[in-house]
Amino acid sequence: MSKNKEEVTQVRERRWRVPNKRARDYANERKAKVHQHGPKEGLELTDYEAGLRSGYLQCQSDHAGAYKYKNALNQGKSKPEATAISRRIGK
Protein backbone atom coordinates (compact mmCIF):
# COMPACT_ATOMS: atom_id res chain seq x y z
CA MET A 1 0.00 0.00 0.00
CA SER A 2 1.88 3.05 -1.23
CA LYS A 3 0.97 6.61 -0.41
CA ASN A 4 1.37 9.78 -2.39
CA LYS A 5 4.23 12.03 -1.45
CA GLU A 6 1.64 14.68 -0.51
CA GLU A 7 -0.07 12.27 1.89
CA VAL A 8 3.20 11.38 3.59
CA THR A 9 4.40 14.97 4.09
CA GLN A 10 1.03 16.32 5.21
CA VAL A 11 0.95 16.96 8.96
CA ARG A 12 -2.21 15.68 10.60
CA GLU A 13 -3.59 17.47 13.61
CA ARG A 14 -6.02 16.20 16.18
CA ARG A 15 -9.22 18.22 16.48
CA TRP A 16 -10.16 18.56 20.11
CA ARG A 17 -11.97 20.94 22.40
CA VAL A 18 -12.21 21.46 26.11
CA PRO A 19 -14.90 18.93 27.15
CA ASN A 20 -17.14 21.37 29.02
CA LYS A 21 -17.18 23.77 26.05
CA ARG A 22 -18.00 20.95 23.62
CA ALA A 23 -20.79 19.83 25.97
CA ARG A 24 -22.15 23.40 26.20
CA ASP A 25 -22.22 23.71 22.41
CA TYR A 26 -23.81 20.27 22.01
CA ALA A 27 -26.55 21.21 24.51
CA ASN A 28 -27.21 24.45 22.61
CA GLU A 29 -27.38 22.57 19.30
CA ARG A 30 -29.81 20.02 20.73
CA LYS A 31 -32.08 22.81 22.02
CA ALA A 32 -32.00 24.64 18.68
CA LYS A 33 -32.15 21.35 16.68
CA VAL A 34 -29.74 22.95 14.18
CA HIS A 35 -26.00 22.62 13.50
CA GLN A 36 -24.25 25.72 14.84
CA HIS A 37 -20.63 24.90 13.90
CA GLY A 38 -18.72 23.40 11.01
CA PRO A 39 -19.61 22.71 7.38
CA LYS A 40 -23.23 21.75 8.20
CA GLU A 41 -23.94 25.03 10.01
CA GLY A 42 -27.59 26.00 9.67
CA LEU A 43 -28.77 22.52 8.66
CA GLU A 44 -31.23 20.62 10.83
CA LEU A 45 -29.86 17.91 13.16
CA THR A 46 -30.82 14.38 12.23
CA ASP A 47 -32.08 12.01 14.92
CA TYR A 48 -28.73 10.19 14.75
CA GLU A 49 -26.71 13.38 15.28
CA ALA A 50 -28.95 14.47 18.15
CA GLY A 51 -28.41 11.04 19.72
CA LEU A 52 -24.64 11.39 19.45
CA ARG A 53 -24.78 14.73 21.23
CA SER A 54 -27.05 13.30 23.91
CA GLY A 55 -24.62 10.42 24.48
CA TYR A 56 -21.71 12.83 24.80
CA LEU A 57 -23.58 14.93 27.35
CA GLN A 58 -24.43 11.79 29.36
CA CYS A 59 -20.76 10.75 29.24
CA GLN A 60 -19.67 14.14 30.59
CA SER A 61 -22.12 13.80 33.46
CA ASP A 62 -20.82 10.30 34.25
CA HIS A 63 -17.20 11.48 34.32
CA ALA A 64 -18.03 14.45 36.51
CA GLY A 65 -19.90 12.26 39.00
CA ALA A 66 -17.08 9.73 39.19
CA TYR A 67 -14.52 12.51 39.71
CA LYS A 68 -16.57 14.11 42.49
CA TYR A 69 -17.10 10.73 44.19
CA LYS A 70 -13.39 9.84 44.19
CA ASN A 71 -12.45 13.36 45.29
CA ALA A 72 -14.88 13.22 48.23
CA LEU A 73 -13.52 9.82 49.33
CA ASN A 74 -9.97 11.20 49.19
CA GLN A 75 -11.09 14.05 51.46
CA GLY A 76 -12.18 11.52 54.08
CA LYS A 77 -15.94 11.54 53.46
CA SER A 78 -17.97 8.36 54.00
CA LYS A 79 -19.33 6.45 51.00
CA PRO A 80 -22.92 7.70 51.49
CA GLU A 81 -21.66 11.31 51.80
CA ALA A 82 -19.47 10.89 48.71
CA THR A 83 -22.43 9.47 46.78
CA ALA A 84 -24.59 12.45 47.75
CA ILE A 85 -21.85 14.87 46.69
CA SER A 86 -21.30 13.12 43.37
CA ARG A 87 -25.01 13.33 42.48
CA ARG A 88 -25.26 17.05 43.21
CA ILE A 89 -25.19 19.20 40.08
CA GLY A 90 -23.14 22.39 40.23
CA LYS A 91 -20.61 23.45 42.79
C-alpha positions in Angstrom: 0.0 0.0 0.0 1.9 3.0 -1.2 1.0 6.6 -0.4 1.4 9.8 -2.4 4.2 12.0 -1.4 1.6 14.7 -0.5 -0.1 12.3 1.9 3.2 11.4 3.6 4.4 15.0 4.1 1.0 16.3 5.2 1.0 17.0 9.0 -2.2 15.7 10.6 -3.6 17.5 13.6 -6.0 16.2 16.2 -9.2 18.2 16.5 -10.2 18.6 20.1 -12.0 20.9 22.4 -12.2 21.5 26.1 -14.9 18.9 27.2 -17.1 21.4 29.0 -17.2 23.8 26.0 -18.0 21.0 23.6 -20.8 19.8 26.0 -22.1 23.4 26.2 -22.2 23.7 22.4 -23.8 20.3 22.0 -26.5 21.2 24.5 -27.2 24.4 22.6 -27.4 22.6 19.3 -29.8 20.0 20.7 -32.1 22.8 22.0 -32.0 24.6 18.7 -32.1 21.4 16.7 -29.7 23.0 14.2 -26.0 22.6 13.5 -24.3 25.7 14.8 -20.6 24.9 13.9 -18.7 23.4 11.0 -19.6 22.7 7.4 -23.2 21.8 8.2 -23.9 25.0 10.0 -27.6 26.0 9.7 -28.8 22.5 8.7 -31.2 20.6 10.8 -29.9 17.9 13.2 -30.8 14.4 12.2 -32.1 12.0 14.9 -28.7 10.2 14.8 -26.7 13.4 15.3 -29.0 14.5 18.1 -28.4 11.0 19.7 -24.6 11.4 19.4 -24.8 14.7 21.2 -27.1 13.3 23.9 -24.6 10.4 24.5 -21.7 12.8 24.8 -23.6 14.9 27.4 -24.4 11.8 29.4 -20.8 10.7 29.2 -19.7 14.1 30.6 -22.1 13.8 33.5 -20.8 10.3 34.3 -17.2 11.5 34.3 -18.0 14.5 36.5 -19.9 12.3 39.0 -17.1 9.7 39.2 -14.5 12.5 39.7 -16.6 14.1 42.5 -17.1 10.7 44.2 -13.4 9.8 44.2 -12.4 13.4 45.3 -14.9 13.2 48.2 -13.5 9.8 49.3 -10.0 11.2 49.2 -11.1 14.1 51.5 -12.2 11.5 54.1 -15.9 11.5 53.5 -18.0 8.4 54.0 -19.3 6.5 51.0 -22.9 7.7 51.5 -21.7 11.3 51.8 -19.5 10.9 48.7 -22.4 9.5 46.8 -24.6 12.5 47.8 -21.8 14.9 46.7 -21.3 13.1 43.4 -25.0 13.3 42.5 -25.3 17.1 43.2 -25.2 19.2 40.1 -23.1 22.4 40.2 -20.6 23.4 42.8 
